[in-house]
Amino acid sequence: MPNTDNRNENLRAARAARKDEFYTQLDDIAKELKYYKHHFSGKTVLCNCDDPYESNFFKYFALKFNSLGLKRLICTCYDGSPIEGTELNLFEEYKEPVSDRKAYYIDITSIDDVNGDGAVDLQDVEIILRNHKPTLLEGNGDFRSQECIDLLKQADIVVTNPPFSLFREYLAQLVKYNKKFLVIGSQNAITYKEIFPLIKEGKMWLGCVDCVRWFIVPNETDKQFKVDHHGNKIVEGARSRWFTNLDHSKRHETLDLYKTYSEKDNPHYDNYDAIEVGKTSEIPCDYDGVMGVPITFLDKYNPDQFEIIGMAKRGAGDPALKSKVYTKNEYPNYSDLNAGPVLISQDGTLYNTYPRILIRKKQ
């Protein structure tokens, strides 16, 4: 017999996840997706956190269905919605109250010029949606439910913006079922113990666009927001990134190195055999040992040029080590605290750096 407590807990988590949803703007989707067009021909795309009447991911793939050569487009959504009625309003005449909607999915295998105006446009997509009855899901549309997993198994590529609070679990599922993906997550996810090994092992990397800046959020958001020209509440997400295992050309661009090694500019860590490199652009061209670089290095990471050794986190969870500067006498046994890379100046002042990715040039 199913565990009722666990089922209720999953339901509560799913509802919390809906409040965590950030809706992605169409321009941000288009800017990133233009680098992957060759991956989609003949493929089934799944957007499994996307109400087609609200999601710009659905809008993008529906409009590009034929030019990308898609085989199928599947979208699943949670029951209800964190966005009231017409906030995204892709289809202005769709009047059904969002709060009354049940979890469902839409499975499209063709997009035609229904209105006969000579081009496939949003009006055609709207007509197709009206004539294409969605299939109700038995559950609440949680991507972890078995019926949603069954749809996942049918997909070739997953593209969406999953709830950030469930990002670890979401990625784990994609890896488990060996799916290709292009998804948005917090930049902080780079440092997660469940996520960084995927990057280190070459199973996942960053996308092409530096960051996704603004997201549409629910009306009841308690975050600081502004209003866009559509009347949507939007919040800045400067630390959001695209994560993918779809290869792209920018991943193979060689980083030009011009700076030479300097003991002054590249001090050696006191507790780890590596040197500090404060900026990716200042990686020395003549140093072959291990270097600690900022996590922004991953924007320029070429696996043919560099090897990722590991990651050292600031403070290793010790609140006392989060201060920028303190003296060695205050922490005589600092090396036992697993503090990550630590620098010591000549006067004995101890500096604890931000998280560092440990890399080495390939010969």
Residue pairs with C-beta under 8 A, 6 or more apart in sequence:
10 142
10 144
11 140
11 142
13 166
14 78
14 140
14 141
14 142
15 140
16 165
17 78
17 142
17 163
17 165
17 166
18 78
18 80
18 81
18 82
18 163
19 82
19 218
19 220
20 163
20 164
20 165
20 166
21 49
21 82
21 161
21 163
21 217
21 218
22 161
22 164
22 184
22 215
22 216
22 217
22 235
22 237
22 240
23 54
23 55
23 56
23 83
23 88
23 161
23 215
23 216
23 217
23 232
24 56
24 57
24 161
24 184
24 212
24 215
24 216
25 56
25 214
25 215
25 216
25 234
26 56
26 59
26 60
28 209
28 212
28 213
28 214
29 56
29 57
29 60
30 60
31 209
32 182
32 207
32 208
32 209
32 242
33 60
33 64
33 159
33 182
35 207
35 208
35 248
35 249
35 250
36 182
36 244
36 246
36 248
37 68
39 157
39 180
39 246
40 68
40 69
40 70
40 157
41 68
41 69
41 70
42 69
42 70
42 71
43 70
43 71
43 156
43 157
44 70
44 71
44 72
44 73
44 74
44 154
44 155
44 156
44 157
45 61
45 70
45 72
45 73
45 74
45 155
45 156
45 157
45 158
45 159
46 74
46 75
46 76
46 151
46 152
46 154
46 155
46 157
46 158
46 159
46 160
47 55
47 57
47 58
47 61
47 73
47 74
47 75
47 76
47 158
47 159
47 160
48 74
48 75
48 76
48 143
48 148
48 151
48 152
48 158
48 160
49 76
49 77
49 78
49 143
49 160
49 161
49 162
49 163
50 57
50 58
50 75
50 76
50 77
50 160
51 58
51 75
51 77
51 78
51 81
51 98
51 101
52 58
52 62
52 75
52 77
52 106
52 129
52 134
53 88
53 90
53 91
53 94
53 98
53 129
54 77
54 81
54 83
54 87
54 88
54 90
54 98
55 75
55 77
55 88
56 88
56 90
57 75
57 159
57 160
57 161
58 73
58 75
58 106
59 90
59 122
59 125
61 68
61 70
61 73
61 159
62 73
62 108
62 111
62 125
62 128
63 111
63 120
63 121
63 122
63 125
64 70
65 73
65 108
65 110
65 111
65 120
66 111
66 120
71 109
71 156
72 107
72 108
72 109
72 154
73 106
73 107
73 108
74 105
74 106
74 107
74 108
74 151
74 154
74 155
75 105
75 106
76 103
76 104
76 105
76 137
76 141
76 143
76 148
76 151
77 101
77 103
77 104
77 105
77 141
78 103
78 140
78 141
78 142
79 101
79 102
79 103
79 140
79 141
80 98
80 99
80 101
81 98
81 99
81 101
82 217
82 218
82 220
83 98
83 216
83 218
83 219
84 98
84 99
84 218
84 219
85 97
85 98
86 92
87 216
87 219
87 231
87 232
87 233
88 216
88 230
88 232
89 230
90 122
90 126
91 126
91 129
93 126
94 126
94 129
102 136
102 137
103 136
103 137
103 139
103 140
103 141
104 134
104 135
104 136
104 137
104 141
105 134
105 135
105 137
105 141
105 151
106 129
106 132
106 134
106 135
107 135
108 128
108 132
111 120
111 124
111 125
111 128
112 120
112 124
112 128
113 119
113 120
113 124
114 123
114 124
114 127
114 128
115 123
115 124
115 127
117 123
137 145
137 147
137 148
138 147
139 145
139 147
139 148
141 148
142 148
143 149
143 152
143 162
143 170
143 173
144 169
144 173
149 173
149 177
152 158
152 173
152 177
152 179
153 177
155 179
156 179
156 180
157 179
157 180
157 181
157 182
157 246
158 174
158 179
158 180
158 181
158 182
158 183
159 181
159 182
159 183
160 183
160 184
161 183
161 184
161 215
162 170
162 183
162 184
162 185
163 170
164 185
164 186
167 185
167 186
167 189
167 192
167 195
168 189
168 192
168 194
168 195
170 183
171 183
171 185
171 194
171 195
171 198
171 204
171 243
172 194
174 181
174 183
175 198
175 203
180 245
180 246
181 243
181 244
181 245
181 246
182 207
182 242
182 243
182 244
182 246
183 242
183 243
183 244
184 212
184 240
184 241
184 242
184 243
185 195
185 240
185 241
185 243
186 239
186 240
186 241
187 211
187 239
187 240
187 241
187 295
188 239
189 195
189 241
189 243
190 196
190 199
190 241
190 295
190 298
191 295
191 311
191 313
191 355
195 204
195 243
196 311
198 204
199 205
199 298
199 308
200 308
200 310
200 311
202 303
203 245
204 243
204 244
204 245
205 243
205 244
205 245
205 251
205 298
205 301
205 303
206 241
206 242
206 243
206 244
206 298
206 299
206 301
207 241
207 242
207 243
207 244
207 248
208 242
208 248
208 250
209 242
210 299
211 237
211 238
211 239
211 240
211 241
212 237
212 240
212 241
212 242
213 236
213 237
213 238
213 240
214 228
214 234
214 235
214 236
214 237
215 234
215 235
215 237
215 240
216 228
216 232
216 233
216 234
217 223
217 225
217 233
217 234
217 235
218 233
219 233
221 233
221 235
223 235
224 235
225 233
225 234
225 235
226 233
226 234
226 235
227 233
227 234
228 234
251 301
251 302
251 303
252 302
252 304
253 300
253 302
254 302
254 304
254 305
255 280
255 283
255 300
255 302
255 305
255 306
257 283
257 284
257 285
258 285
259 265
259 281
259 282
259 283
259 284
259 285
260 284
260 285
260 286
261 275
261 284
261 286
261 287
262 284
265 282
266 275
266 276
266 277
266 284
266 287
266 291
267 275
267 276
267 343
268 274
268 275
268 276
269 275
269 276
269 292
269 341
269 342
269 343
270 335
270 342
270 343
270 344
270 350
271 334
271 335
271 339
271 341
271 342
272 290
272 292
272 312
272 341
272 342
272 358
273 289
273 290
274 289
274 290
274 291
274 292
274 341
274 358
275 287
275 289
275 290
275 291
275 292
276 291
276 292
276 341
276 343
276 353
276 356
277 283
277 284
277 291
277 292
277 293
278 294
279 294
280 293
280 294
280 296
280 297
280 299
280 300
283 291
283 293
283 297
284 291
287 361
288 360
288 361
288 363
289 360
290 309
290 358
290 359
290 360
291 358
291 359
291 360
292 312
292 341
292 353
292 356
292 357
292 358
293 356
293 357
293 358
293 359
294 354
294 355
294 356
294 357
295 355
295 356
295 357
297 357
297 359
298 357
301 308
304 362
305 361
305 362
306 359
306 360
306 361
306 362
307 359
307 360
307 361
307 362
308 357
308 358
308 359
309 358
309 359
309 360
310 357
310 358
311 355
311 356
311 357
311 358
312 340
312 341
312 355
312 356
312 358
313 340
313 355
314 321
314 322
314 339
314 340
314 352
314 353
314 354
314 355
315 321
315 322
315 339
315 340
315 352
316 337
316 338
316 339
316 340
318 337
318 339
320 331
321 331
321 334
321 337
321 339
321 352
322 352
323 352
324 351
324 352
325 349
325 350
325 351
326 349
326 350
326 352
327 348
327 349
327 350
328 334
328 344
328 348
328 349
328 350
329 348
330 350
331 337
331 350
334 342
334 350
335 342
339 352
340 352
340 353
340 355
340 356
341 353
341 356
342 350
342 351
342 352
342 353
343 350
343 351
343 353
344 350
344 351
345 351
